[in-house]
Amino acid sequence: MAKATNIDGPSAEVDVTIVGAGVAGLAAMRQLEERGLRTCVLEARDRIGGRILTLHDERLPHAIELGAEFIHGSAPELIEITEAARIVPFAVEGDRWRMRGGRLQHVGDFWQRLHTVMRHLKSDGEDESFAEFLSRGPGGRGAGDARALALQFVEGFHAADPSLISAKALANGGSPSEAPGEERAMRTPEGYHGVAAWLAGGLDDRIFLETVVERIEWAPGSVSVLARGQNSSATTVNARAAIVTVPLDVLFATGDKGAIEFSPAPPIIEKMRTRLKMGCVVRVVTLFKDRWWTGKLSAAPSGASLDTMSYLFGDSGDFQVWWTLHPAHLPAMVGWVGGPAASRLAGLSSEEKRHRAIASLAKNFGVSKRRVESQLEGFWTHDWDTDPFARGAYSYPLVGGSQAAKQLSRPIENTLWIAGEVADADGRNGTVHGAIRSGRAAAKSAARAIA
């Protein structure tokens, strides 16, 4: 892919300028180009994909995902692309285990337990936080364990602070526990980058990497995007419309690296500060010499095997959720923490995260830290919070913000569109398929507006 720092000199003319080469921006570009409209995609990074970050290592015959990993639920937008790109996703299967009081316990009814609590969420009436909802004891006296599971799910899956996230939004699709098809998760051994590459395929000359957008000046029917390339050369792209696909906290940023100044500032962006929030996630990927957890573990029930383990839900340390690459029998695990606990880790060095991850993994399997450390061969992580072009993992709605994504997705004077996972009108925030759908919806709307 070409890595341009300017576009035909100091200025260029296109029909639609797209800010960001994540899947939302790439999906918008492809749809507009197929309609015969000339686009230009400006991307601050030296790669496409945005919060998709796929690595490969010769020691592991499977993608190392430091960003998006799973295909959640039915995800028709993604299934369509994987079929076209001949990417073969496989279902995440296997057993779920949890550590409680020093003993590993099999969790055979994860979704049923979650549903015990989540089914009490209401999509109507006055909104409240998920923490307020939990405080009323949904599920009854005997559901304390299910409530703890639900809390861990909301903090982890939604990367959310339970005292802030909208309970009404969770009722409107934030929990897959009522829809068996939406409980499914898949991944691809080649990694998510293949999806971004397919979307960009044949249109590389429309994408300009290492080009940081600094200012967007606009009036109805006219947009000028001012950007700066790697060698500090300035570029202006003039268009009839712009689709902005940057993450939420980049949209909110002011005055520092990665921030975009809007002139005039769209009121909807300021309004969203009290409706939406960027969640925090810390993910680590560990590679071992062998699948040591399938051996004899004193914390496991007598005769039990963890050979088919997919998830572990722990109760100790900084990283309490772990998963394997099952059904692929590979010696790798992913550690995950979301919400307030992740915020306390963001900004720590990679070495400190490695230290804490190994300590947590040992505690949650009931083995010595030395045993885990001696097995470790590779460790990877990426700090999305301190990444100036991400500033967090993905968005979630605050109390009163259950309709915020739909509001944010609406055209601004038929000239500017906000797209990405944060602006999926169907509320599928935090998902790749939600981002793709949002980008395509913005492209379709923009094409109508400038026809």
N, C-alpha and C positions, 0 to 999 in steps of 0.2 A: 504493500500500500504506500502511495506517495505520502511524504511528510512535508507538506508545504507550509511556509510561514507567511506567505502572502498570496493573494489571489489575483493573478494577472496584473501585478503592480499595486499601487496604493489604493485602488478601489475596484469594485466589481458590481455588476447588476445581475440580479436573479429575480425569480418570481417569489420564492419563499426562502428565507434564511432560517436554518435550524441550529439552535444552540445546544450542543451536547450530542455525542455519538454513543450513548447507551442504546439499549434496544428500543426505547420510545422514539428517540431521534432517528434511528436507522429505519424503523418501521414507517415513520412519517415520510422520510426521504423516499423510500421505495414506492410508497403509495402515490405520492405526488409525481414522481418521475414516470410512473406507469400511466398517469393521466396527462402526460405531456408537458408538465410544468418543470421549469428549471429550478434546481435547489442548490444550496450550499450548506454543508454541515461544518460547524466550527467546534472543534474539540480541544479542550485544554490539555488533556493527557497525550502521551506519546503512543496511545493505543486506543482501539475502539472497545466498547463493552461496558463502560461506566462501572457500575458496582458488580459486574461480572468480572472476575479475575481468576483465570484458569492457568495453572502452572503444570508442567510435566517434569518428571524426574526419572531417569533411566532405571532407578532402583524400584520403582512402583509402576506396574502396568495399568495404571488408572489415573484419571485426572485428579489433581490436587486443587480443590476449590477453596479460594480464600474469600469469595463473595457468594453470590447465589449458587445454590447446589441442587435443590429439589424442584421437580415439577409437581405442583400441588393440585390435587383434585383433577377435575376433568380437563381444565386448561386447554380449550379447543384451539386457541391461537398458537400455542406451542406445539400441539400435536400436529397441526397442519404444517408447521415449519419443519419439524423433525422428519415427517414423511417426505416432504419435498427435498430435504437435504440428505436423506438417507441416513439419518442419525437414529440409532436404535436405543430408546430408553428402556430400562427394566424396572420392575416394581421393587420397592423396598419391602422386604419381607423379614421374617425372623421373629425372635422372641424379645419381649421387653422385660427388663429386670429393674429392680430398685434396691437400694441399700437403706436399711432401717435398723438403727441400733446395733450395728456391727454384723448384721446378717443380710445376705442377699435373698430376695424374695422374687418369685416369678410373678409378672403382672400380665395375666391373660385376658383381662377385660378393661384395657386402658380406656377405650372410647366410651364404653358403658359407664365407667366411673366418672369420666369427665362429663358425660351427659347428665348424670345425677344432679350436677350443680348447674351446668350451663343451660339446661332446659328451662330454668326459672327466670332467665333474662327476659325482659319485656322490651319490645320494639316501639311501644307507644307509652304515653304518659310522660311524666317529668324525667329528665335524664339525671344520672348520678354516676359517680365513679365506680369502677369495678370493686374497689376496696369497700366502699359503702354498701354495695350489693352483698359482698361476702359477709359483712358484719352482721347481717340479719340472719345468718345461718341457713342459706338455701340448701335444701336436701334433707334438713332435719337433724336431729341429735346424733344419729349414727353416721353422718356424712362428713365428719371432720377430716378424715383422710382424703376423701374426694375433693373437699374444698382446698386442702393443701396442694393436691395435684392440679386443680384448676388455677390456683395462684401461680404455681410454677409454669404452667402452660402459657398464661397471659404474659408473664414477665419474659419467658423465653421465646415463644413463637411470635409474639407481637412486639418484642423488644421494648415493652412498655412499663411505665411506672403505674402500678395498679391504683394509686391514689389519684391519678390524672386521666387515665383512659376512659372513654365513654362506654358505659354499660349498654346503652342503647345501640351504639355502633356494633358492639360485639353480638348483640341479639340479631342485628340485621345482616349477619353473615360472617362475623368475626370468629365463629366457632364452627368447625365442620362436623360436630358431634351428632347433628341431626340428619345429615345427608351422607349415607354410606359411600357414595361415589366421590365425595369431597374429602374423605379420610385418606384416600390413596395418595401415596407419594412415590415418585419415580426419579431416577437420575440416569445420566449417560456416562459410560466409561471414558468417552472422549472428552467430556466436559462441556460446560455451557457456552464456551467460546464459539463452538460450532454454530450456535444459533445466531450470534452476532455476525459471524463471518458470512453466513448465508444471506442475512439481511443486507449486508454491504456488498455482496457479490456483484461484480460488473459495474459498480458505481463508485469505485475507489476514487475516481477523479473528482467526485463531488465532496469528498471528505478531507478536511484540512486539520491535521493533528498539530499538537503543540501550539495552538492558537487560542489565546486566552481572551475571552470577551470581557471588556471592561465597561462598556456603556451601550445602552440601547435608547436611541432617540426615535420617537415615533409620533405620528399624527394619523388620524383616520386614513387608511389606504396607503400609508408610506412609512417605511422603517429604515433607519440607518444603524447598522451594528458596527461599533468600533471595537477592534480587537488588536492584540499585540502578539507577534510571533516569537519564536525562540530567541532570535537575535535582536529582539526589541523593536523590530520593524512594525510600523503601524499599518493597519488594514481597515478599510471601510467597505462594508457590503451593504448596498442599497437594495431594497426589495419592497414588494407590495404588502408583505405579511411576514411575520416571524412566529416560529414555534419554539418555546423555551422549555427544555426538558431537564434542567438541572435539578439536583436533589433539594428538598425543602429548605434546609438550613443554608445552602448556597443562595437560594432565592431570598432568604431573609438577611444575608450577610451585608455588612456595610464597611467600606473603607479599607479592607485588607485583601490579601491575596485571594483571588478567586471570586471576590465580590463583584456583582454586576449593578451598575447604577442605571436606573430607568429614568428617562426624562420625557414626559412627566411620569411620576410613580403611579402605577395602577392601584387604586384604593383597595382592590380585592387582596393584594399581597399583604398589606398591613392588617387587614381584617383577619386574615388567616393566622396571625400570630397568637390569637386567643382561641383558635379552633383546631389547629393541628400542631403536632410536635414531632421532632425527629427522635427516633428511638436509638438506643445504644446496644451494640452487640460486640462481644469479643469472642473470636473463634480461633482455635489453634488446631493444626493438623500434625499428628504424630505418626512417625513410621518406626516400626520395631523390627528386630531380627526375625521374630516369629510371633505367632498368635498366642502369646503367653497366657492370656485369660482363659484359654480352652483347657488348660491343665488343671491340676488339683488346686482348689482354693478352699481354705479353711472356712471362709465366710459363706460358701455355697451349701445348699442342702445336700445331704448325703446322697450320692448317686446322680446328682444333677450335672448336666453338661451345658456349658455356655457356648458350645460350638456354633449354634445358630442364633446367637445374640445379635440383635440389631441396635437396641437402645439400652442404656443404663441411666436411671434417675437416682442420683446420689443424694446424700444429706450432709456432706462435709466438704470444706474447702471452698475455693473460689470458683471452680468449674464443677458443677454438679450434674450436668447433662453431657453424656458421651454417646457417640454412635460409631458403629463399625461400617465397613463397606459391604456387609452381607446383602445379597447372597454371594458376592465375590469373596472368596476365602483369601483375603489379603491381610498382612500384618500392619494395618493402619487403623487409627481411631481419630475421631474429631471431637474436640472438647468445645463446649458452647456455654456462654452465659449471656443473658440479656437483661435489660431493664436497669434498675438502680445498682444492682451488683456489678453489672458491666461498666457502668460509669465510673466506679471506683478503680477499675483496672485500666481504663482508657488512658493512654499517655505513658504507661509504664514501658520500660524497655522490653525488647523481645526476649532478652535473657531472663528478666524478672518474670515475664509471663510463662516462659518455659519452666522455670523453677516452681512456680505456683501450680502450673498444670500438672506436673509430675507428682507433686505432693498431693493434689486433689485426687488424681487418678489412683494413687496407691491407697489412700484412705477409703475411697469409694469401692474398691475391690477387696479391701481387707488384706492387702499385701504390704511388704516393706517398700519404702521409697527406693532402696538400693536395688531391689528386684526390677522395678520399672526402669530406673535410670540405666541399669546395665543392658537393658534391651533396646534402648533408644538409638535409632540410626539417623533420623531426620526430624526436623521441626520447622514449621512454617506458620506465619501469622501476618496479618496486615491491620494496621490501626486506622480504621475508617473514621474514627472521631477526629483525629488530628490531620487527616487527609484534607487539604483545603478545597478539593473539588468534590468531596462527599459530605464531610462534617457530621457523620453519623451513619447508621445502618439503613433504616427505612422509616417511613412516617406512621403515625397512628393518630386517630381523632381524640381530641380532648372532650371533656364534658361539655355538651352543647354543640359539638362539632360533628355529629353523626352524618350531616348532609354537606360537610365542608368540601369533600373531594368533588362532589357534583357541582358545587358552586364554583370551585376553582377551575373546573374544566370548561366553563362557558367562555365563549369568545369575548375579547375585550375590544369593543368598538370595531368588530370584524377585522381586526388588524393584528392583535397579539393573541396567542394561545399558550396556556400552560399545560404541559403534558408530562407523563411519567407515572410511576406507581402512586405518587401522592395525589394525582388528579384523575384516577380511574373513576368514572361516574358510577360504576357498579360497586364501589367500595372494596375492591380487591387490592388494597394497599399492601405494599411489601412483597408483591409477587411479580415475577417476570412477565407472566401472561397479562396481568393488569397493566403493566407498563406498555406492552405491545398494543393492547387494545386502546389505551389512551392515546398513544402516538398516532394510530390509524384514525381514530375518531377526530383528532385535531386536524390531521391532514385532509380528511374528507370535508370538514367544516371550512377549512381555509380555502380549499379548491372551489367550493361553492361561492365563497365570499368574493373571490377575485376573478371569477369566470367572466 
